[in-house]
Amino acid sequence: MKGIGILIYILIFIIFALIAYAVLQIKLFGMNVKDFWSFIEANQNLDRLYEFSKKYERMTLQQQIIYLKEAEEIFNAFDKVPNALWEDEYEKYKTVLDKYKDIKMLRWANN
């Protein structure tokens, strides 16, 4: 029974050590943990917007506004982290950015 308690304490220590190591690596890379977490969330949204931009050629005004807002949030999060972290996602980022530019131009032309 005592051995199980020691094992649990060791596992908890290892978990905290790994978390501390991850935070240290993020700080050494020159980022804030909050910016890194925003990047992770934005990366998930990038996948969703990428699929959306591929499926829909024409969007309603409301869809355009939502797309523009979410794309801007993604761009802001990606700007806060080094490019080396998201070079694998560049094609998705570029596709979302191109659709963003198209919508902006369309809205500008209509105004």
PLY file of the C-alpha trace (Angstrom):
ply
format ascii 1.0
element vertex 111
property float x
property float y
property float z
element edge 110
property int vertex1
property int vertex2
end_header
0.00 0.00 0.00
2.86 2.33 0.84
4.49 1.50 -2.50
1.38 2.65 -4.40
1.41 5.98 -2.56
5.06 6.52 -3.45
4.36 5.60 -7.06
1.50 8.12 -7.22
3.74 10.87 -5.79
6.45 10.06 -8.33
3.95 10.17 -11.20
2.56 13.51 -10.00
6.11 14.87 -9.73
6.90 13.70 -13.28
3.74 15.35 -14.61
4.58 18.67 -12.96
8.19 18.40 -14.15
7.01 17.86 -17.74
4.66 20.83 -17.53
7.43 23.02 -16.13
9.77 21.84 -18.89
7.19 22.66 -21.57
6.65 26.14 -20.12
10.42 26.66 -19.97
10.78 25.64 -23.62
8.01 28.04 -24.64
9.70 30.87 -22.71
13.10 30.05 -24.23
11.51 30.23 -27.67
10.58 33.82 -26.84
6.84 33.38 -26.44
4.29 33.77 -23.72
2.36 30.69 -22.68
-0.87 32.59 -23.38
0.26 33.36 -26.95
1.20 29.73 -27.48
-2.18 28.56 -26.20
-3.91 31.08 -28.50
-1.88 29.65 -31.37
-3.04 26.12 -30.56
-6.68 27.24 -30.52
-6.17 29.26 -33.71
-4.63 26.23 -35.38
-7.80 24.27 -34.70
-9.90 27.12 -36.09
-7.63 27.29 -39.13
-8.55 23.73 -40.02
-12.24 24.56 -39.74
-11.97 27.77 -41.79
-9.85 25.99 -44.39
-12.56 23.40 -44.93
-15.20 26.13 -44.99
-13.27 28.18 -47.58
-12.95 25.13 -49.83
-16.66 24.27 -49.72
-18.32 27.64 -50.07
-17.68 29.86 -53.06
-20.44 32.30 -52.18
-21.30 33.34 -48.67
-24.09 35.36 -47.22
-23.26 38.71 -45.66
-23.46 37.20 -42.18
-21.17 34.31 -43.16
-18.67 36.79 -44.60
-18.61 38.83 -41.41
-18.12 35.73 -39.26
-15.40 34.43 -41.60
-13.56 37.78 -41.54
-13.71 38.00 -37.74
-12.47 34.45 -37.19
-9.76 34.79 -39.83
-8.46 37.97 -38.17
-8.26 36.15 -34.84
-6.26 33.38 -36.50
-3.92 35.84 -38.19
-3.31 37.65 -34.90
-2.52 34.40 -33.08
-0.20 33.20 -35.85
1.64 36.54 -35.88
2.59 36.11 -32.22
4.49 32.86 -32.74
7.58 32.12 -34.86
6.96 30.95 -38.41
8.85 27.73 -37.75
5.95 26.51 -35.60
3.39 26.71 -38.35
5.29 26.17 -41.57
3.46 22.83 -41.99
0.15 24.70 -41.96
1.25 27.33 -44.49
-0.95 26.07 -47.34
-4.06 26.17 -45.17
-3.09 29.60 -43.86
-2.57 30.88 -47.42
-5.92 29.49 -48.59
-7.74 31.14 -45.67
-5.82 34.38 -46.28
-6.72 34.37 -50.00
-10.40 33.86 -49.21
-10.13 36.64 -46.60
-8.67 38.99 -49.21
-11.38 38.05 -51.73
-14.14 38.81 -49.23
-12.51 42.11 -48.24
-12.22 43.15 -51.89
-15.81 42.13 -52.59
-17.07 44.09 -49.59
-14.92 47.08 -50.55
-16.24 46.99 -54.13
-19.84 46.83 -52.90
-19.34 49.86 -50.65
0 1
1 2
2 3
3 4
4 5
5 6
6 7
7 8
8 9
9 10
10 11
11 12
12 13
13 14
14 15
15 16
16 17
17 18
18 19
19 20
20 21
21 22
22 23
23 24
24 25
25 26
26 27
27 28
28 29
29 30
30 31
31 32
32 33
33 34
34 35
35 36
36 37
37 38
38 39
39 40
40 41
41 42
42 43
43 44
44 45
45 46
46 47
47 48
48 49
49 50
50 51
51 52
52 53
53 54
54 55
55 56
56 57
57 58
58 59
59 60
60 61
61 62
62 63
63 64
64 65
65 66
66 67
67 68
68 69
69 70
70 71
71 72
72 73
73 74
74 75
75 76
76 77
77 78
78 79
79 80
80 81
81 82
82 83
83 84
84 85
85 86
86 87
87 88
88 89
89 90
90 91
91 92
92 93
93 94
94 95
95 96
96 97
97 98
98 99
99 100
100 101
101 102
102 103
103 104
104 105
105 106
106 107
107 108
108 109
109 110
